[in-house]
Amino acid sequence: MKKVSIFNIKGGVAKTTSTANLGACLSQQGKKVLLVDLDPQSNLTKLFKAYSMDDLSVSDVLLNKDLDIHNVIKKTDFENIDIIPSNVALAFTEKKILLDVNRSQQNRLSKALKAIKDEYEYCLIDCPPSLNMITVNALCASDEVFVPIKIDKFALDGLEYLLDSIEEIKEEFNPNLNFKGCFITMDSATTVNRIIKQELKKLLGDKIFNTTIKQNVKVIESTFDECPVVFSNKKARASINYKDLCKEVF
């Protein structure tokens, strides 16, 4: 099972949308995909109609080492896609992890996922927009990291810090972690976009993917349908972009 974190310390860059749609593209290729929602906002979980305050969630996976992870995984309405859901309890989970000094704090998700490593071909992890112990668990469990970037005045702010943080986690906890690259979301043909793309190319070199995800209202509409745009509107520009991105990165 290849494990990939979709990560940026900034919010609003389409991490959840990208996780959902890359997972959808892989499932259409017949790949068995597990999605992991590590964001307390739980938007990925809600998109796949899996939200519940009563059922087990990813918080339980991180806090209870004796839990059978199979009891947390939920089927979705889509073939080949399962999800480990999140709920608001995740907002309090980091504090509980940090207070628990009786076991390792950084590799809890990694250990839990080992139990199902032969059951899925891909595991895509939707990270919260911060570098905390929850995100550290995601990166310690991952083989690769993809960083979505929305181009605006602040697009480059914090990017070097983010890349340094990934490198530190690789050195300290997960030598197998590979920063695969960045991709641009909500792309449009403006002068600002062109200038910042050039700056990103200077900074990242071949670590910036060729495929960009164009700005597309169909993506927003798909969230109301509770369905990835790749499924809800196959001909939408964003759907085609995500399919191209999937081919490029996998």
Secondary structure in CASP SS format (residue, H / E / C, confidence):
PFRMAT SS
TARGET T0000
AUTHOR 0000-0000-0000
METHOD secondary structure of the structure
MODEL  1
M C 1.00
K E 1.00
K E 1.00
V E 1.00
S E 1.00
I E 1.00
F C 1.00
N C 1.00
I C 1.00
K C 1.00
G C 1.00
G C 1.00
V C 1.00
A C 1.00
K H 1.00
T H 1.00
T H 1.00
S H 1.00
T H 1.00
A H 1.00
N H 1.00
L H 1.00
G H 1.00
A H 1.00
C H 1.00
L H 1.00
S H 1.00
Q H 1.00
Q C 1.00
G C 1.00
K C 1.00
K C 1.00
V E 1.00
L E 1.00
L E 1.00
V E 1.00
D E 1.00
L C 1.00
D C 1.00
P C 1.00
Q C 1.00
S C 1.00
N H 1.00
L H 1.00
T H 1.00
K H 1.00
L H 1.00
F C 1.00
K C 1.00
A C 1.00
Y C 1.00
S C 1.00
M C 1.00
D C 1.00
D C 1.00
L C 1.00
S C 1.00
V H 1.00
S H 1.00
D H 1.00
V H 1.00
L H 1.00
L H 1.00
N C 1.00
K C 1.00
D C 1.00
L C 1.00
D C 1.00
I H 1.00
H H 1.00
N H 1.00
V C 1.00
I C 1.00
K E 1.00
K E 1.00
T C 1.00
D C 1.00
F C 1.00
E C 1.00
N C 1.00
I E 1.00
D E 1.00
I E 1.00
I E 1.00
P C 1.00
S C 1.00
N C 1.00
V H 1.00
A H 1.00
L H 1.00
A H 1.00
F H 1.00
T H 1.00
E H 1.00
K H 1.00
K H 1.00
I H 1.00
L H 1.00
L H 1.00
D C 1.00
V C 1.00
N C 1.00
R C 1.00
S C 1.00
Q C 1.00
Q C 1.00
N C 1.00
R H 1.00
L H 1.00
S H 1.00
K H 1.00
A H 1.00
L H 1.00
K H 1.00
A C 1.00
I C 1.00
K C 1.00
D C 1.00
E C 1.00
Y C 1.00
E C 1.00
Y E 1.00
C E 1.00
L E 1.00
I E 1.00
D E 1.00
C C 1.00
P C 1.00
P C 1.00
S C 1.00
L C 1.00
N C 1.00
M H 1.00
I H 1.00
T H 1.00
V H 1.00
N H 1.00
A H 1.00
L H 1.00
C H 1.00
A H 1.00
S C 1.00
D C 1.00
E E 1.00
V E 1.00
F E 1.00
V E 1.00
P E 1.00
I E 1.00
K E 1.00
I C 1.00
D C 1.00
K C 1.00
F C 1.00
A C 1.00
L C 1.00
D C 1.00
G C 1.00
L H 1.00
E H 1.00
Y H 1.00
L H 1.00
L H 1.00
D H 1.00
S H 1.00
I H 1.00
E H 1.00
E H 1.00
I H 1.00
K H 1.00
E H 1.00
E H 1.00
F C 1.00
N C 1.00
P C 1.00
N C 1.00
L C 1.00
N E 1.00
F E 1.00
K E 1.00
G E 1.00
C E 1.00
F E 1.00
I E 1.00
T E 1.00
M C 1.00
D E 1.00
S C 1.00
A C 1.00
T C 1.00
T H 1.00
V H 1.00
N H 1.00
R H 1.00
I H 1.00
I H 1.00
K H 1.00
Q H 1.00
E H 1.00
L H 1.00
K H 1.00
K H 1.00
L H 1.00
L H 1.00
G H 1.00
D H 1.00
K H 1.00
I E 1.00
F C 1.00
N C 1.00
T C 1.00
T C 1.00
I C 1.00
K E 1.00
Q C 1.00
N C 1.00
V H 1.00
K H 1.00
V H 1.00
I H 1.00
E H 1.00
S H 1.00
T H 1.00
F H 1.00
D C 1.00
E C 1.00
C C 1.00
P C 1.00
V H 1.00
V H 1.00
F H 1.00
S H 1.00
N C 1.00
K C 1.00
K C 1.00
A C 1.00
R H 1.00
A H 1.00
S H 1.00
I H 1.00
N H 1.00
Y H 1.00
K H 1.00
D H 1.00
L H 1.00
C H 1.00
K H 1.00
E H 1.00
V H 1.00
F C 1.00
END
